[in-house]
Amino acid sequence: MRIFFIFLLLPTVIFAQKNVSDNLEKYMQAQVDINNFSGTVLVTKKGSVLLKKSYGLADYEWNIKNTTDTKYSLASVSKQFTAVAILQLVNNNQLSLDDKLSKFFPTFPKGDSITIHTLLCHMSGLQMDFDELYLNNVSITQDSVLKYIAQKNLLFSPKTNTAYSNIGYYLLARIIEKISGQSYAKYLKTNIFEKVKMNNTGVITNDELINKRAKNYIFIDNKYIHNPYINWEYNIGHDGIYSTVDDLAIWDKALYGTNILATDMKKRMFTSYNDQHFGYGFMINPFYNQGHQLIAHDGGFFGAQTSFNRFTDDKLLVTVLSNNQSSSYMIAYGLSAIAFGKDVEIPYKHSQIKIDTAICNKYVGKYGQVEILQKDGKLYYNSKEIELIPESKTKFFRADNHDRTIEFIQDKSGKYNAIIFTKAGVKEVIKKNTE
């Protein structure tokens, strides 16, 4: 009887999965048609592929299409590999999370206060980046880079606050090299990529020819142009890794096991250490978690826009990799919602209409963290810099991001006491704050 019951349910399960896959594909095709998405998307649940497809071009000049085995720059999704490498060295007793930065860089200011732990979870106080040094610059050295970033003042005393820092992860990459005696690229290849058979993943250099790697493009003045020159020798630790969606699926599976990282080390990596939800190389249950356990990280740097999302209780993986600065993190948010069966609005072209501006006064107020302002018959979102453009009497889209809309809801008394706030098609009802 039990066997019969299982087979009775099977067609329903297959139908539901097909329905989700169809909705995912419709959503992505609209992202291409409306927002010009270029890249590759992979959505899997419990090992079954719900969507795996590529869109747009890997090379605009030669009109070469992206494919599902196209290699993309991961931007800050690279950080998790740096974190794993550090934890491997900790597990091997070659390093301690309490080790101070001064142990590796004795002259670094306040190096006695900065630990490996604070570097990993962005509580070191180090500034965001030093890209002004490694962009369009070939004549720099490790010593000159270290001296340059050492001159940047700390944002706060270590451990007292949180601020995302690429500099911190760059220093972690150099610490990996000092401890292992190998280059960052060689260590990752030997101890991570080859170990789990991520054969299409590696560290970008300025010299190596990488087969099937997408070029990156940025959108300026209504046209796509090439990136500036990036000196990849110094854009590592926080960035610098390339991969494919299939290799990231292999990586996702490896993180459930212990071949790459011991259980106690994974527990440390997947712990949130501050109010910004930073673990080690990941964000733990960030605000966009759809109400499900989420371990994730996004990335973005000159054309490369990436999102890697592991809903671990549901065994759902959502990966979006783009090479033309498409909003991968927002697309992943929409795809995740669809995968969880939520009603998600498909992207569409927004058109402005004229309305009676007198009605705008009825919409003014604070709805949760969203404040609607009014000036000269126009509505604004949170500040007078982001205008809300009317597309109907009650629905508006943001001038800076058409995929974010606000619809005002009228109650039985005729008052507007709630909004439907939509981003990437995902809707949220927010009530107006009471005075």
Helices and strands as residue ranges (DSSP letters): H 2-35, E 39-45, E 48-55, E 57-59, E 64-65, E 72-73, G 75-78, H 79-91, G 101-103, H 116-120, H 131-134, H 142-150, H 166-180, H 184-188, I 189-193, H 194-196, E 202-203, E 217-220, E 223-226, E 241-243, H 245-256, H 263-269, E 283-284, E 295-301, E 304-311, E 316-322, H 328-339, G 357-359, H 360-363, E 365-367, E 370-375, E 378-381, E 387-390, E 395-398, E 401-410, E 416-423, E 426-431
